[in-house]
Amino acid sequence: MTPLSAGTSSHVFDATLANFETEVVAQSARTPVIVDFWATWCGPCKTLGPILDKLAAEYNGAFKVAKVDVDQEQQLAAMFQIRSVPTMVVFKDGQILGAIPGALPEGELRKVLEQVGVQPAANEEAAVEEAAPVDPHEEVMRLRQAVNAEPDKAELKLDLALALLQTGATAEAERLLDGLPANLSTDERAVRARASLGFAALLKDAPPTQVLEAAIAANPDDLRARHLLGVHCLVGGKSEAGLAQFLEMLRRDRNYEDGLAKKSLIDAFRVVDDAELVGQYRRKMSSLLF
């Protein structure tokens, strides 16, 4: 779960009533946003969702996709008078351009993007040789110096908080996030960091991974152990392994602890920085729930 830097998955996110104004309406003033109203029980949604995920990655930030689960966000669905799913609502320049019901094929979706002036953004990473990975501890040292040099620059403090999370220094990262001004506290990276802290908090006094793995080997239906092992994996950067544990929980007992598996998957989708992986597990989750 720990990769928190901007990447392809930053173009696809879960929209809620709480973040809709900032992450959809305000964001659309800079980048068009397609709101995908969907449901786990909806067959056509399983077709449309992956296509949107694919195009969001291909267009490399030229537009964003906001996912709204109509069962989880009934107020939002009512506000937009959503009568069937899937339904897409297109925002640009803070305004609604239109609503499109049904699952459009990829070719038609490309035409819609073209009509609202969206063209694929250049992927700068493909044009340069892949850089060596940055050591997170060295990045923390570099950012501490930058913050000391410019203590009033809040963006640097957000960068430092994200770097601290990479090293496991959650307490200091949380203090920095708490001190961010309002405009940065709702930044997409800050929201992801908060979700990461939520997972990290679950590991307080939790058994180590070896103990949890042994418990699951002895009893595959030990869903508490599976949940904690999944959290360990996410916090340790093993995103797919963590998602796999949550999915297995859902397969074995979807009602365990008031739907903990589904809630954990949805929270994990907010922090896993791999759009293709998130799309893959969204589809797997939907196939188990539908």
N, C-alpha and C positions, 0 to 999 in steps of 0.2 A: 504494500500500500504506500510505502514511503515516497516514491518518486512524486514530487509535488511541483516540479518546474513545469512551465507551460509546454504543451505538446499537443499532439493531434486530438487527444480526448478532451482538451479544453474547448473544442468546438462543439461538443455534445454534452449537455448537462440536464439534470432534473430540475424543472421549474416548480415552485410552490407558491402559494398565496403570499408567503412572507418575502420571497425574493423576486417576485414577478416584476414589480415596478423598476427595480434596479437592473436585474439581469436580463430582462426582455425589453421593456419599453425604453428605458434609458439607453441600454446597450444598442438598440436598433438605430439610435441616432448616429452611431458610428459604423455598425455592421448589421446588415439585414439579419433578422431572426425568423426562423420557421418554427412555430409551436406545433408539436406533434401531440395531439390529444389521442391517447391510446388506452387500452385496457388489457389485462392479462388474459381475459377470456375471449378476446377478439381475434379471430383467425386472420383476416386481412391485415391486422396490425403487425403480424409476424412477417408479412411480406414487405410492408412499407418501411418499418423501422430499420431493418438492415440496409435497405437502399439509401435511406437518409444518412445513416452512419457512414456508409461508404463514400457518398458524395461529399459529406462534410470533411472527411479526411482528404479526399482527392482535391477539393477546392482550397484546402490549406488555410482556413480562416477567412475566406471571402464571405462566408455566411456562417451562422450558428444554428444549432438545432436545440430547442428547448423541449424536453419530454415532460408531458403532464399525464400522469396516471389518473384517469377520471374517477376511479373508485377512491383513491387516496386524496384527491383534490376536488371534491364535489362542488365547493364554492366557486372555484375557477371555472369548472365546466358549466355551472349555472350562469356565471357572469357572461360567458361567451355563447350561451344558448346552444351548447353542443348536444345535438339530438342523436348523433350516431358516431361511431368510431370505426376507422380512424378519420379524423378531421384535421386538416392543417390550416393554421391561421398565420398569414405572412405579415410581419411587422417591418417597416422601414421608416427611418427618420421619425421615430416615435409614434407612428400612425399605423393603423391596420390597413393593409392594401387589399385584403380579401380573405375569404375562407374557402377551402377546397375540401369537400367531403370525398371519402373513398380512398383506396390505395392506388395511386397513379403508378404506371410503369416507369422505369428509369428514364426512358427517352422523354416522356411527358414532363417528368420532374426537371430535367435539364432545360426544357423549354420554359417552364415557369421561372427558373433561376435567370435565364436569359432575359425574360420579360421584365424582371425587376432589376436588371443591370448587373447581375452577379457573374463575374468571370473568375476562373480558377486563379488563385494567387500563386506566385512563383514560390517554389520550395527552395529556399536559400541553402538548406542543408545538403540538398542533392548536388549543389554546384561546387561545394568545397569538400575537401578531404575530411573525414570524420575526425573530430578532435579527441584527444586523449581524455578519459573521464576525469572529472575534477574531484580531488580528494575532499570529502565534506569537512574534515577538520581544518584543512588549509583554507577552505572557503569561509569557514567561521572566523578564522583569524583575519583574513582579508577584510571581511565585512565589519568586524569590530573596529578595525583601523578606520574604515570609511565612515562609520557612525561617529567615532570620536572626532573625526575631522569635520563632519557636517551633522552635528547633533540634532538640528531642527529638520532634517530631511527624513520625513516619515517613511518614504519608500524604501530607504536603506534598512530601516528597522524591520519592515516586513520581510525584506530579503534575508536579513539575519535570522529572523524567527524561522523561516523556511529551512535555512541551512542548519540551524540548531536541531530541528526535528530530524534531519538526516543523521545526526550524531546521537539521537536519543535524549537530548537535553530538553525534555518536554516542559519542565517547570519554568525555565527561563523563556522558552518559546512562548508559553502561555502568557507570561507577564508582558512580553513585548506586544503580543496580539491584543491584550486588554488595553494597552496604551495607545493603540492606533486611532487616528481621527476617524470620524464617521464615514468619510468618503472612501477610506481604505479598508475599514472593517467589513465592508460589504463587497470588497474586491473578490473576484473569483478565486484567486490564490489563497486569500485569507479564509474564505469559506471552506475550501478544501483542507486547509491546515486545521481549522476547528474540528472538522470531521475526523481528521487523523488523530487529534488529541483525544477525541471521544473514544476511539478504538484503543489508544494507548492506555487510557484510564482504566479500561476493563482488565488490563493485565496486572494491576496492583494486587499483590499477594497471590497471583495465579501460579500454578505449577509450571515448571519448565517444559519445553516441548517434548523431551524424552519421556517424561512421566505421562503426559497426555497421549502420546503415541502408543505407549504401553497399555494405557487404559482402553483406548479404542481397539487395539489388537485383541484384548481380553473380552471386550464387549462392544461390538460395532454399533450398538444402539445407545451408547453413552453419548447423548447429544450435547450435554454440558461440556464434555471433554472436546467434542468436535468443534463446538463454538469457540472455545478458548484457543484451540489449536489453529483454527482459521484466523482468529485475531492475531495470534503470534505471527502467522505467515504474512498477513497484510502489513503489520507494523515492521516486519523484517524485510519488506520489499519483494516477497514471493507472492505476487498478486494472484496468479492463477491457482496456486495451491490453496490460498485462502478462500477464493471464490468456490473452488471445488468442494471444500469442507462445508461451506454454507449450503451449497446446492445438494450435497448428500444429506444434510439435515432435512432440507425441504422434501427430498424424496422419501425419507424414512418416516417423517411426521410433520406435516405442514402446520399443524396446530400447536406444536410444542411451544410452551411458554408464550401463548398468545401471538403466534406467528413470528417467533424470533428469527427463524431462518430467512423468511421473506424480508423482514425489516433489515437484517444484517446485509443481505444482498443489495438492497436498494441503497443503504448507506455506503456500502463498498463501491457501488457504481459512481458515487460522487467523488471518490478519492483515487480510484485506479486510473492511472494516466496512460491508458492504452485503449483507444476507441474501438479497435477491432476486437480486443478481448472482452470489453464491456458489452459490445453488441452481441458477441457469441453467447455470453452468459445471460444476457437479457432474453435471448431466444430460448435458451435452455430452461430458464425460470418460467417463461410463459408456457412452454410445452408441458411442464409439470403441473401448472396451476389451471390450465385450460381444460 
